Amino acid sequence: MPKLTPGLIKAALAERPGWKRKGPAIARTFEFKDFVQAMKFVDAVAKLAEQAWHHPDIDIRWNKVTLVLTTHDQGGLTGKDFALAKKFDATARR
């Protein structure tokens, strides 16, 4: 999958509120009521990432989970990153 142009990245970010560009990656912090809910989310993220064979960096801080996505083999952001971000957003709303 090819690396996205700056214009396509801007358009894709507009469709993913909460996600911010961090250099060659996008990141979002999700907040939950407690640690247990945060860990349930991380478990769901792990399953989605394995299915997509595209893995985020994950930082867990009690009730907060920060996910960072980039397509390393393309050296930046691709459609894979935004497709997975959309799935993560849907999972967090459950």
N, C-alpha and C positions, 0 to 999 in steps of 0.2 A: 504494500500500500504506500503510495507516495506521500512525502512530507507536504503538509498544507502550507499555502501561502499566507502571509500576514492578513490579507483581507478575508480569506476563508476562516482563519482562526478567530478573527474578530466576530464574524457572523455566527460561528459555532458557539462562541462564548455567550453571545446574546441569547442563545437558546438554552443555556445552562446557568441560570442564576445561582450565585453562591460560589461558582468556580472562578478562580483567578489565574491569570497567566503568571508563571514563575520561570522566566527564561525559556528554556526549551520544553517546559512542562506546564501542566495545569494542576491546581491544588484546591481542595476544599476541606474545611473542618466541619464535621457533623457533631452535634451535641445531643446527648441522651439523658434520661432522667437519672441513670446510675451506671455503675460499672458493668453490671450484668447485661443491661440492654446494649451497652456499647460493644460488649464481647459477642452478643448474638449478631449484631450488625457485622462485625469483623468476620464471623463464621460465614455469613451469607456472602460477603464480599469475596472471601476465599473461594467459595464454590463458583461464583460467577467468573472470577479471574481464571480459574482452572479450565472452565468450559471454553472461555475465549482464548486461552493460552496467551494471556496478556495480563501481567501482574503489576499492581500498584505498589509503591512504597507506602507503608502503613506506620503511623505513629499513634500510639494509644496513651492518653493521659486521663485516667479515671473515667469520666463520662464523655470525653471528647476523643474523636477519631479523625485524624487528618490523613487524607489520601492524596497521593501525588502520582500523576500519570504522564508518561512520555513513551514514545516508541524508540527505544535505544538503537535498534538496527537501522533506523532511518535518520537518526540524529535530531529528532524533534517530534513535533506533534503530527499525528495522522488522524484519519477518521476513526481508527480503532480506539483512540483515546476518548473521543467524544461519545462514541457508541457505548463504551463501558461506563463513562461518567453518567450517562442517561440511565443505565441499569442500576447503578449505585444510588442515584437520586430516588428512583422508584422503590428500591429496597428500604431506604431510610424512612420513607413515608408509611410503611406498613406497620 
